[in-house]
Amino acid sequence: MATTGYDERIAVLADRAEIGDLILEFARCIDDSDQAGYAATFDEQCELILPFARVVGRAAIEAMPSPQPGMRTHHQISNILFDIDGDSARTRAYLTATHVFDATRPTDTAQAGGWYLHELVRTAAGWRFRRVELVIVWETAEPMIRDAAHPAPAHLLNGEIL
């Protein structure tokens, strides 16, 4: 039985599984408002690009303000495309996100679709995000996450947290 390349294929499958789990943990942390867990999915030297902010560094990501009180989210991640090259990787993960602005009024919702573009590095702790960019393709409300009654904090609007 030929085993040439077998170990390499197994290693790629293991990397895909670990990266896929990291992407799902990232989404779980968003939905559970687990800011420390969310930040832990990133490498120390990381960058997060959102439609309303650019955040640099794990500590800055962990210090980001939580969504408005009472807001709930549900992020569905699918169709993950992988490009793994040794100790670095890129993925594109499709996203449908539902935002319930007030948990006592679950019909007050907005949805968005798009994808996350991830750049990852292998660290001693496993795969971590070096760069994450959220690309919104469609929304059911404008703006989706923040509205006039609940604007994004001034230091996040079209700015940087360094």
N, C-alpha and C positions, 0 to 999 in steps of 0.2 A: 504494500500500500504506500503510495507516494505521499510524503508529508511536506514536500517543498511548498513553502508559502503558507502552510496550514497555521502555524503559530502566529504569523503576521495577520492572517484573516481573523483569528480568534481575538487578537489584541485590538483590532479595529472594531470588532463587535462589542468588546468590553468598553472601549472608549465611547462608542455611540450610546451604549446603555447608560454610562455614567453621565455623559453630557445631557442626554434626554431626561434623566432624573433631576439634574441640576435645573434645567429649564422648568420642569414641573414644580420643583421646590420654590423657585423664583415666583411663579404664579400663585402657589399656595400662600406664600408669605405676604404677597400683595393682598389677597382676599381675606387673610386672617389678621391683617394689620400687625404683622410680626416684623417690625422694622429691623431688629437686630438680626433675625434670620435672613431677611432680605439682603441686608448689607453683607452678611457672611457668604453670599453666593458670588461676591465680587472679589477680585484680586485687590491688593492694597493700592496699586497704581492703575486705577480704573477711571472710566468715563461713562456717564449715563446721559444720553441725549433724549430729551422728551420734547413734545411740541411746545412747551412753555418754559423749558430750562435746560441748561447744560450743567451737570454736577460732576465734579472731579474729586476722586479720592473716596475710599471706603468710609472714612469718618464723616465726610460731608453727606454721603448717601444715607448713613444711619441717622444723621441729624435732620434730614428732610422732614418738614411738617407732615403730619398725618392728614388724610382727607377730612373734609368737614365732618363734624360730629353727626352720628346717625347714618352716615352714608355707608352703603354696602356695595361690594363689587363681586363679580364672578367672571374670571378670565378662563377662557377655553383656548388651549394651545393645541395645534395639530400640524400635520404635514411638515414635519421638521426635515429640512434638507441639511446634510452634513458634508463638510469638506475638512477632513482631518489630515494634518501634515506634521507628523512627529508630535512635538509638544505644544503645537498651536492648532487651533481649529476655528472655523467659521460656520455659523448656521443661519438659516432663515426659518423662522417658526411662525406659522400663520396664527392669527389672533382674532377672536371675537370676544369683546368685553362688554358686559352688561353693568350699568351703574344705577343703583337704586339710591336716590338722593335722600330719602327719608324712610327708614325701615318701617315706620308706622303707616306709610303710604306706599306700598310696594308697586303700585301702578305708575308712580312718578319715576320713570326710567328713561335712560338713553343707552343706545348701543353704539359701538364703534367696531370697525374691522380694519385689519391691516396685517402687519407682521412686525416681529422683532428681528433685528439683525444683530447677531452676537459675534464677538471675537473673544475667543477663550485661550487660556494658557493652562498648561499642566503645572500644578504647584505641589509642594510637599503634602498639602491637604487634599489634593485631587484637582479636578478641573474647576476653574473659576473664570468668571467673566472679566475680561480686560476692557471691553467696550460693549455697551448695549445701546442700540438706537431703536426707538419706537417710531414706526412709519404708519400713520393713519391714512387709510384709503377712502373710507366712508364713515359717516356719522349720521345718527338719526336726530341729533339736536346740535345746536351751535351756540356757544361752545359746549362740548360734551361734559368735561369733568368739572369745570367751574362755570358758574353763571354770574350774572350781575349781583345777585344777592350774596354769593359766596365766591368772590374773586380769589384768584391765586395770590398768595402773599407777594407784596411788592418786590421782595428780593428774589423771587423766582421768575417774575415776568420778564421775558426777553433778556435775561441776565445770566450770570454765572455764579455758582457757588464754588469757591476754590479752597 
